[in-house]
Amino acid sequence: MFPGSQWRCQTVLSESHTRTIRCVAWSPDGQYLASSSFDATTCVWNRKSSSSKDTSSSSQEEWTCDVNLEGHENEVKCVAWSPSGKYLATCSRDKTVWIWEMLGGEELDFECASVQTVHSQDVKKVIWHPHDDILVSCSYDNTIKMYREDGDDWTCYQSLESHESTVWSIAFNSTGNLLASCSDDQTIKIWKSMDGKDNWKCLATLSGYHKRAIYDISWCPLTNCIASSGGDDTICVFRQDNDGRNELGDASLPNFSLITKITSAHDTDVNCVDWNPSIKGLLASGGDDELVKLWQLNLDA
C-alpha cells in the first residue's frame, strides 16, 4: 500500500444483474460506470451527488442504475466507452458487437446505433482508439475487426488476420498508431496504421516468450512498455527499441525486446494485466489464484 493511502469499500452496486459480471468500464468523464454480465445485459450506473456538485466528495455520492441495455442473446463479455463518451460498445458470446449511442436530454438514455455481425465466433473484447471514434474487436474466430461510422450506420472497414487461434486481447499505444494483440497461439502481434487510420498491417510477431495461451495485453501510456500475461503463470514486459526504429533504422518496422519476465507470477493462470495510467511503471495483475498483485517496474535500474 502506498504511504498515506487507505482503501475501503465505498459503495456496493447491486440488484441489477442476475449473473456473473464480466466487465466494468468508466466513462471518460467519470460520471458513469457501465457493467456487462453473463445475464446478457449491460447496466449504466449514474454517479449522483445528493447535496453538492462536487463529485470528489465520497460522502455525498449515490449511484443509480439508470439504463439497462438489452439485446444480446447471450453473455456480454466486454463493455467499453468511446473517448468522446458518446458511444458505448458491447460484445457477446452471440458473435455480435453492438454500438450504443448516448442520447441528449435530461434523462440518461441510449439507442442502438449499430449491430455488427462480422465475427463467426464468440467476441472476446472491444476497445476504442484512444483519440478517435474507431472501435476494435477480437474473437475466437482468430480475427480482429475494425469499425467506424459511415453515414447513418457503422461499418467494418478492415479485418486483421494473422493469428492462428483465438485472439484474447488487444491494446493500443498512447498515440493510437500501433495496436498489440495476443492469442491462444502463444504470440503477440504488433499492427501499424500505414496511413493514419486505415490500412493496418502486422509488422512484428513476438513469439517464444510464453509457453501457453496469452490471455491479456496492456500498453503503458507512460513508458511505452507492453505487458502480457498467460496460462503459463507468467508476465512478460517488452519495450520498443530505438524510439520505434528497427536495427536498420526503419521507423516503419517496430522492434521490441523483452526486458522482464516474471515466472510463477501467480500460482496458476494470469488472466489480466493493466498498467496504471498515472503512476509510471505500476502494473496490476489478476489470476486464477484469486489474487491481485501490484508490480513496480524500474526502467532506470
N, C-alpha and C positions, 0 to 999 in steps of 0.2 A: 504494500500500500504506500502511496506517495505521502510525504510529510504533510501533515495538516489536513489530509483528506479523510472523509468518513462516508461510508455508504450505508444507506438504509432503503428499505422498500417504501417508496413514497406513495404509490398508487397501484392498485390491482384492478385491471380492466377485465371484467367477466360478464357472463350471461349474454354473450353474443354468438360465439362459436360453440359448436357441439362436438367437435372432434379435434384432433391434433392441430396446433397452429404451426405452420411450416416456416413462415417468413414474416418479418415486420420491417417497415421502411418509413423513415421520416420524410415529410415534405421538405423542400428546400428551405422554407422559412421557419420550420419547426412548429408550425401551427397544427399540423395534422399528423396522425400516425395511422398507417394502413397495415392491416394484418390479413394474411391469407391462410386458409385452413383446408384440411382434408374433408371438411364438410361441404366443399365446392363453392364456398362463398369468400368474399373479401369485405372486411369491415373497415370503415374510415372513421377514426376517432377524432373528435374536435376538442382542442385544448381551450378551455374557457376560464375566465377569471371572474370570481364571484363579486369582487368589490373594487377591482383595480385593473387598469390596462397594463400594468407591469407584470408580464408573464414570467419574469425571472423569479418572482416570489412564490416559492412552492406552497406556502400556506394558503395562498389564495386560489389555487388551481382546482378545477374539477374537469373531468373528461366525460364526454357523451359520445355514444356510437350513433352518429347522425345518418350514416349511409351503410346499407348492406347490399353489396353488389352481387347479383346472381346471374347466372347464365352458363357457366361452365358445367359440364356434365359429370365431372369427376374432380379429384383432388387438385386444388390450386397450389402449385409447387412454389411459386415466387411472385412477388409484387414489387414494383419499382416506380418511382416518381421521375418525371422528366425534369431537366434542370430548370425549366421555366416554371414548373409547378402546375402547368396547365393540363398535363396528361398523366394518367396512371396506367401502367401496363401490368397484365397478369398472364400467367401461363399455367398449363394444366396437363395432367395425365391424359386428358381427352384429345391431345395433339394440337390444341389451338392456342393462339396468342390473341388476347383481347386488349384493345386500346380504348381507354375511357377518357372522355373529355370533361373537365370541370366546367360547370355552367355558372354564369354570372347570376347574381341575385342575392337576396337577403339570406336565404337558406342554402346550406351546402347540398349540392346535387351533382350528379354525373349522368352522362348519357354515353352509350356505347358508340364510339366513333368508327370502329372497325373490328372485324373478326378475321384473323389470318389463319388459313388452314394449309399452309405450305409445308409443314412438317408431317412426316409419316409415322412418327413415334412420339412417346412422351416428351414434353418440352420441360427441360430441367430448370432453366434460368433465363431471366430477362434483365438487361441492363440498358441504360441510356448513355449516349455520348455525353461527355462532361460539359459540353457547351452548346450543343445543337439538339434539336428535337429529332434525333436519329435513334431508333430502337434496334437492339440486337438480341437475338435469342439463340440458345443452343439446345441440342436434343439428343435423345437416344438413337436418332437416325444418323448419327455421326456428322451432322452438318451444323453450320452456323448461318443464320439468316439475318439480313439487314433490311430495315423498313424505314420509309419516310413518307411524309404526307404528299399526296399527289391529287390536287384539286379537292374534290369533296370526299375522298377516301384515302386510305393508306395503301402502299404497295410494297411488296418485297422486291427490292431492286438488285439484290445480289445474294447468292448462296455461296458460302465459303466451304470448300470441300478438300480436305487433306488428311483429316484424322481417319483411322481405320476402325474406330469403335466409338462408343458413347462420349460425347463432349459434355463434361460435367460442369465446367465453369468457364467464365470469360471475364476479362478485366481490361479497361482502357488505361493508358498512361494519362498523365495530367493534361496534356495538350490535346489528346484525342486523335493523334495521327498514327498511333500504334495500338494494336489490340493483341492481348495474350489469351490463349485458350489452353485448357488442359483436358486430358482424356483418359478413358479406360485403356487406351493403347500405350499408356505409360510415357507419353510425350507431351511436351509443351510446344505450341506453335506461336510464332510471332508474325502478325499480319501488319502490313503497312498500307496506308492510303496513298496511292500513287499520284492522285491529282486533287488532294484537298479533302474530299468527302466520298468520292466514288472510286470504283476500280481497286478494290482491296486485293492484295496478293500475299501469299505466305512466303516470307523471305528468310525465315530461320526456323529450325527444329532443334529443340533441346531434348536429348534422349540419353538414357543410360544412368540417370540420376535417381530415379525411383524404380523399385522392383515390383511394384503393384500399381493398381489404378491410381491416378492423380485426381483427387476429388475437388480441390479448390485452388484458386489462384488469386493473388491480390497484388496490385501495382501501387507502390508507395508514391504519393504525390510530392513528398518532401525529399526523398533520396533517390528516386527513380529505380529503386530495387524491386524485384519481383519475388514474392514468397509463394511457395507451392506446398501442398500437403497431400498425403495419400494413405492408401491402405497398407503401406509398409511401415506405418507408425513414424514416418519421417517428415521433417520440414526441411526444405531447401530454400536458399536465398541466392538470387542471381543479381548481378549488376551489369548494366550496359557499359561496354568498354569504349574508351577514346571518344567521349562525347557523341556516341552514336555512330562512329566510323569504324569500319572493319579494319583488318590488318593491311589492306591495300589503300586505306584512306577513303573508301567509298561510303558516303553517308547514307546511301540508299539501301545498304545491306547491314542491318543491325547485328551486332556481335555481343553475346552475353557470356559471362564467366560465373561459375559457381564460387561464391565467397564464403558460404557457411552451409553446413549440412548437419542437422540435429537428428541423429538416430535415436530411436526409442523416446521420441519427444512426448508421446503418450503411451500408455500400456497397450493400446490397440489402435484401430484406425483413427487418423487425424482427419476429421471431416471438414474443417473450415479454418481459414486464416484470414485475418484482416488487419491492415496497418492503421494505426492511429493517424487521423488527418492533420493533427496539430502538434503532436509530440514526435520529434524526429527519431526514427528507428524503433518505435514501440510497436510490437506485433502481438496480437491476441490469437490464440488457437483453441479449438474445442475438439474433444474426441469422444469415442465410444466408452471411454473410461469414466464418463460423467464429470470430467474436469475441464475448466477453462484455465489456460495458462497464459501468462504475460512474459514476453521475451524482449530484452533490450539489445538492439544491435548497435555496436560501437564501430562506426566506419573509420574512426581515427586511430584505432588500436593497431 
